């Protein structure tokens, strides 16, 4: 049984920069996203992974390859991003105009997936990982990985709302005798800004 699972979100895309909801649309990495993926690979290079499981969407596959793990890559459909349905490609402002107060992790998407459906999908992924021996790396998408982390902790998918994840962020899930925890969350290698204050994108959390 694997008690240590690393997560890597794909790098930025043009839709990321435009704050557009990106679910099943196969938007490629931007040049910035490709550089982020290479940087993530440098940060992960000292680690050895027995299993590298990746969303089949191109932005995740390319991130995995640029990070240096393409030779171990195995795609898993359970890791595709949350289906935004009618909200695909819209910005937060546009979705709030359509549906004031809407929140993905609580409400899901019309014509797309509900939190319960995503929860069942990530539960299946965690069950698969739990049967593997050795350390796994999952390369996928922000909303999906946030839901997966919530379920790792035994919480509702709704907890994912409180777990922001930046492009090419690295996270570590562990399981100890006392229970599951988040050993590292949303790490991008930028430990501190020039004034010595850790930027918001670098967050460590335990639970």
C-alpha positions, -999 to 999 in steps of 0.1 A, spaced: 0 0 0 13 35 -9 14 58 21 31 86 1 16 103 -29 30 133 -47 8 156 -68 18 179 -97 -6 203 -113 1 211 -150 17 244 -160 -2 275 -171 -22 278 -204 -36 308 -222 -69 301 -205 -52 301 -171 -39 336 -177 -74 347 -187 -89 331 -156 -112 310 -178 -127 277 -164 -108 249 -181 -123 215 -178 -125 190 -207 -113 215 -233 -78 203 -244 -60 236 -240 -22 233 -245 4 247 -222 16 283 -229 53 290 -231 52 301 -194 35 268 -186 62 249 -203 89 267 -183 69 261 -151 68 224 -159 106 223 -164 111 240 -131 88 216 -114 109 188 -129 141 203 -113 124 205 -79 112 168 -82 145 155 -97 159 142 -64 127 121 -59 122 85 -72 88 75 -82 77 39 -88 45 50 -105 37 81 -126 0 84 -133 -12 112 -156 -44 127 -169 -47 120 -207 -53 157 -214 -24 172 -233 -15 199 -208 -9 173 -181 9 149 -204 32 176 -217 39 188 -181 49 153 -171 72 150 -201 88 184 -196 93 176 -159 113 145 -170 90 117 -162 77 109 -197 94 74 -197 72 63 -167 40 80 -178 8 60 -176 -25 78 -184 -55 74 -162 -90 87 -172 -99 92 -136 -75 121 -135 -91 143 -162 -102 177 -150 -136 185 -135 -162 187 -163 -175 224 -163 -203 217 -186 -221 249 -196 -195 269 -177 -165 257 -198 -144 286 -210 -162 312 -189 -146 334 -163 -156 337 -126 -173 370 -134 -194 355 -162 -205 325 -141 -214 348 -112 -235 369 -136 -253 337 -147 -256 322 -112 -249 346 -83 -232 329 -54 -221 298 -75 -192 278 -60 -177 249 -79 -169 226 -50 -204 230 -35 -226 233 -65 -209 215 -94 -217 226 -130 -249 225 -150 -243 200 -178 -211 189 -162 -201 171 -131 -214 174 -95 -192 173 -64 -205 138 -57 -195 126 -92 -160 140 -89 -157 126 -54 -165 91 -67 -140 95 -94 -111 106 -71 -121 79 -46 -116 54 -74 -82 69 -82 -71 68 -46 -82 31 -44 -60 24 -74 -30 42 -59 -36 25 -26 -30 -9 -42 4 1 -56 37 -5 -39 61 24 -37 58 61 -41 34 76 -68 33 109 -87 0 121 -100 1 147 -127 -33 163 -133 -54 195 -129 -60 220 -101 -96 214 -93 -94 176 -97 -63 174 -74 -79 197 -48 -109 174 -47 -86 144 -45 -67 159 -15 -99 165 3 -110 129 -1 -75 117 9 -82 135 42 -116 118 45 -134 151 40 -161 162 16 -150 174 -18 -161 209 -6 -129 212 14 -111 216 -20 -123 252 -20 -98 259 8 -69 243 -9 -56 267 -37 -32 252 -62 -12 273 -86 1 261 -120 29 235 -117 25 234 -79 38 204 -61 20 187 -31 27 157 -9 0 135 7 11 111 34 -6 86 57 7 81 93 -6 59 121 -26 88 134 -42 94 100 -38 111 66 -22 145 63 -10 171 38 27 172 43 33 198 16 9 220 -3 11 243 -33 49 244 -34 64 261 -65 99 266 -53 94 303 -45 101 302 -8 103 339 -2 100 372 -19 127 399 -20 115 413 13 117 379 30 80 374 32 68 340 18 45 346 -12 9 334 -11 16 307 -37 38 288 -12 18 272 15 24 242 38 -4 226 56 -11 197 78 -44 182 89 
